[in-house]
C-alpha cells in the first residue's frame, strides 16, 4: 500500500506522480500471485475493451480490494491484505480524480493503437 502512495505522491517529485496502476498490479502480484494475476488479466481485458487506461487503472485497484475482501471474509487471506486493498483502492481513486472528471465530460484520452 505504501509503495503505491509513494509512487503517486513522491516527495522527490514535489508530491506528484502517477496514478499507481502498474505499482498496484505489481505489488498485488508480489503478495498474492492469484489475486495479482486475476487483477492483471481483468485490467488487460478492460483496457482492450474500453481503450482508456484510467479505467483499467481503476479496475486494478477495485479488483485488488474486492478479491482480498472476498478471500479475507472467507478466511483464505490474512486481514492485512484487506487493509492493503483499502490503501491501494483509495490511492488510485484519489490519484485519478482529474481523469474521472474528464470521463464525465467525455474528454478522456483514448488509446488509438488498435
HUPE-V324573 format. One record per residue. N is the residue number from 1. RES is the residue in one letter. SS is DSSP state (2 for helix, 1 for strand, 0 for the rest). Layout:
n->(N | N)
res->(RES | RES)
ss->(SS | SS)
//
This chain:
n->(1 | 2 | 3 | 4 | 5 | 6 | 7 | 8 | 9 | 10 | 11 | 12 | 13 | 14 | 15 | 16 | 17 | 18 | 19 | 20 | 21 | 22 | 23 | 24 | 25 | 26 | 27 | 28 | 29 | 30 | 31 | 32 | 33 | 34 | 35 | 36 | 37 | 38 | 39 | 40 | 41 | 42 | 43 | 44 | 45 | 46 | 47 | 48 | 49 | 50 | 51 | 52 | 53 | 54 | 55 | 56 | 57 | 58 | 59 | 60 | 61 | 62 | 63 | 64 | 65 | 66 | 67 | 68 | 69 | 70 | 71 | 72 | 73 | 74 | 75 | 76 | 77 | 78 | 79 | 80 | 81 | 82 | 83 | 84 | 85 | 86 | 87 | 88 | 89 | 90 | 91 | 92 | 93 | 94 | 95 | 96 | 97 | 98 | 99 | 100 | 101 | 102 | 103 | 104 | 105 | 106 | 107 | 108 | 109 | 110 | 111 | 112 | 113 | 114)
res->(X | X | X | X | X | X | X | X | X | X | X | X | X | X | X | X | X | X | X | X | X | X | X | X | X | X | X | X | X | X | X | X | X | X | X | X | X | X | X | X | X | X | X | X | X | X | X | X | X | X | X | X | X | X | X | X | X | X | X | X | X | X | X | X | X | X | X | X | X | X | X | X | X | X | X | X | X | X | X | X | X | X | X | X | X | X | X | X | X | X | X | X | X | X | X | X | X | X | X | X | X | X | X | X | X | X | X | X | X | X | X | X | X | X)
ss->(0 | 2 | 2 | 2 | 2 | 2 | 2 | 2 | 0 | 1 | 2 | 2 | 2 | 0 | 0 | 1 | 0 | 0 | 0 | 0 | 2 | 2 | 2 | 2 | 2 | 2 | 2 | 2 | 2 | 2 | 2 | 0 | 2 | 2 | 2 | 2 | 2 | 2 | 2 | 2 | 2 | 2 | 2 | 2 | 2 | 2 | 2 | 2 | 2 | 2 | 0 | 0 | 2 | 2 | 2 | 2 | 2 | 2 | 2 | 2 | 2 | 2 | 2 | 2 | 2 | 2 | 2 | 2 | 2 | 2 | 2 | 2 | 2 | 0 | 0 | 0 | 0 | 0 | 2 | 2 | 2 | 2 | 2 | 2 | 2 | 2 | 2 | 2 | 2 | 2 | 2 | 2 | 2 | 2 | 2 | 0 | 2 | 2 | 2 | 2 | 2 | 2 | 2 | 2 | 2 | 0 | 0 | 0 | 0 | 0 | 0 | 0 | 0 | 0)
//
